[in-house]
Amino acid sequence: MNPKGKKDPFYDFFKKRVLFIFILLIIVFVLIIINLFRIQILFHFYWSKVANEQYERIVDIQATRGPILSSDGFSLAYDLVNYQVLLDPSQIPPSENQNVATLLSPMVEVAPSTIVSQLVTKQSQKSKYLKFKNYISLDQKNTINQYIISHSDLRGCIFFSEVQTRVYPNDPNLKPVVGFINSTQNGVFGLENYYNNNLKGTNGIAYNYMSTFIDFALPVGKQSYQKPAENGDTIVLNINYKFQHILEAAISQGVQKNNGAWGMGIIMDPNNGKILAMASVPVSDSLVFLKNNAIYNQYEPGSTFKPLVVAYALQNHILSSTDTFQVGATYKVFNKSFKDAENLSGTLSIGTILAESSNIGMIQIGQRYTPSQFWDMMGQWGITSKTGIDLPSELLPYNPPPKNWSGITQATISFGQGVAVTPIQLITAEAAVINGGTLYQPQVVAKIVSPDGKVIKQFKPVAIRQVISPEVSAQMRKYLGMVVSDGSGVGTSIDGYTIGGKTGTAQKSFGKQGYLPGKYDASFLAFFPVDKPQYICLILIDTPHPNYYAAQVAVPVFKNIFQQMIETKDLLPSNLAQQAIFLNNSGSSLSGSATDKHTKPSAINAGNPLQL
C-alpha cells in the first residue's frame, strides 16, 4: 500500500499511458475528421465521380437500322429485337436448377442436362455470371418473366440484354444486291454498305447504373441522363420482288441445266435506268468470296456488242440504213482470216447482218470507222467508264486506247471480241439503243423515307447524254426485232408479243495467252415490246457445256422469264385478236416457236473465236 503523501510510480505510469492513448485517439479522430472534410467537402465532386464510375456507365441506346423494301412492299432486310438470357447462378437455389433448365432449354437451344451442369459448376465457383449464345424473342422473354413472377425465389437471378439482329428473309439469293452488315452494325457489302449512313441511324446515349460483376443495367427508377436514338431511314428499291424471284429461279435453273460456272441476269426499265431485278448465282456461302457478277465480273460480250457499233455508225453517218455488204467464206484482215459461224454468202443488208449475226459483215462496218471514231463510240456508250450505279465495288474493265491496238483489234471489237465489259455496262448502253437514244444512269434505289414516313429523297432518272437520235433508235429496234422474228433469237418468240434482242456466244479470253478452247459465255439481250420497250433483260451463263450457243443456252432462260412476267404483270399481246385470247384464257394460250436456227454449232477456225 502506498504510504500517505508518497507517489506510486506504477500509478503515474498508468496515468501517463492512458493520457497518451487518449491524446492519440483525439489526434486520429481529428485526422479522420480532417480527411472526411477533405473527401466530402473539398474533394466532393472528385470522389463522387470515382464512386459513380464504378456503377454508372455511358451506354449507347442502339438505333434500329432502317429496313430495305422492294418496290412492291416486300421486306428484304430489317432489324428484329431479340434478347440474350443472363443468369446469376450464385442466387439461384440449387433446388431450382432443374426447373430453370427445363424452362430455358427450348428457348436457348441447349440441353437441360447441360444447363444444370453449367449451373452446378458456376455455383460451386460462386460465379455470378452465366449467359447463353442463342437469342430469344420477346414472347419467350415474357414467358420467362411470368415464370419468375410465380417463383419469387428467382427474382434477381435471371436478366435480359436487348440485342438487335439483322434479318434477311430472302437470304442468300438477294445477298449480292442487298449485302450484309458486320458486328459493329455497319454495312460492308451491297446496298447495306452503299446506303449505310442512311440505314444505320444515330445511337442514343444513356447513363445507366450497371452491375459490377455483369454488364447489364440495374433496375433503377430514373436515369440521370438520356438522349433517344434516331432510327435509320427506309430504303425503297426499284427492284420488283416478283420479277426478282422469277429472275433468280430462271438463272439458277439455267446455270444448273447447262452446267455453267456462274450466271447473272438483269431486268431494267430502259426508259429511265431503273433496275427492276438483278440476280447473281451461285451465291457464295463465304462472305469473303461473295460478289455481284452483274457489276463486278467482266467478260467479252460477243455479238451483243454489235448493236452499239451499228447504231453509232448510223447516227454519225458512217453508215447508211441502205448500205449493203458482200460476205463470203472468209474475210482477211492483216493476214488474219475470219469466218461466220453460219455459211453466209452474198449481199447482206444491215438488218440481215444483225439478224444472222455475221462477223464478216460487222468487220466491214467497223472498218468504216477511224480509230478515234471507234474509241469515241465506246466512250459515248459508257464502255470506257463506270455506270455510276448505286452499288459499291462496280468494276471498270480495262480497254486499251487505239494507240495500243494491234492491226486486227478494231475488226474484232466490231463483233464483240477484244473488248471487256461488265453486264451492267452493256445493258445500260443497249437500253439507250432502244429507248430513243438516251443513256441513263442505272438506279437500284427509288427513294429514301425517314422513320416518320417522310420522303427524304426521291431519285429521279439521271440522263447522262443523248447518244443517238430517236429516229436511229427506232431503226435499231426494227433491226433487233428481226433477230427474234428471223434470226438467231427466233426461239424467243411468243405468239402475239413483239420482242427484239441479240444473242451472244463469245469464246472466253485468257488474257495475253489468247482464248480458252471450248470455253464460251452464252448471253442474250432482249427487250419488249419492240415499238415502245418497257423492259430490257440481259442473261449471261458462263462456261456452259456441252451446249454453249446462246440460242441453246440463254434464249430459253429469257423465254421462261418473259412468260412468267406476262402472267405476273398481265402484259397484253400487241394485237386485238391475241388480247382476246389472253383475257379469255388467263394466259393459258402462251406458246412459242420451237424453231432455233442455231441448234447445231459449226466448226470454228483455230484462233477465230465464235461470236453469235
Buried (B, 14 or more C-beta within 10 A) or exposed (E): EEEEEEEEEEEEEEEEEEEEEEEEEEEEEEEEEEEEEEEEEEEEEEEEEEEEEEEBBEBEBBBBBBBBBBBEEBBBBBBEBBBBBBBBBBBBEEEBBBBBBEBBBEBBEBEBEEBBEBBEEBBEEEBBBBBBEEBBEEEBBEBBEEBBEEBEEBEEBBBBBBEBEBBBEBBBBBBBBBBBBEEEBBBBBBBBBBBBEBBBBEBBBBBBBBBEEBEBBEEEEEEEEBEEBBBBBBBBBBBBBBBBBBBBBBBBBBBEBBEBBBBBBBBBBBBBBBBBBBBBBBBEEEEEEBBBBBBBBBBBBBBBBBBBBBBBBBBBEBBEBEBBBEBEEEBEBEEBEBBBBBEBEEEBBBBBBBBBBBBBBBBBBBEBBEEEBBBBBBEBBBBBEBBBBBBBEBBBBEBEEBEEBEEBBBBBBBBBBBBBBBBBBBBBBBBBBBBBBBBBBBBBBBBBBBBEEEEEEEBEEEEBEBBBBEEBBBBBBBBBBBBBBBBBBBBBBBBBBBBBBBBBBBBBBEEEEEBEEEBBBBBBBBBBBBEEBBBBBBBBBBBBEEBBBBBBBBBBBBBBBBBBBBBBEEBBBEEEEBEEBBEEEEBEEBEBEEEBBBEEBEEBEEEBBBBB
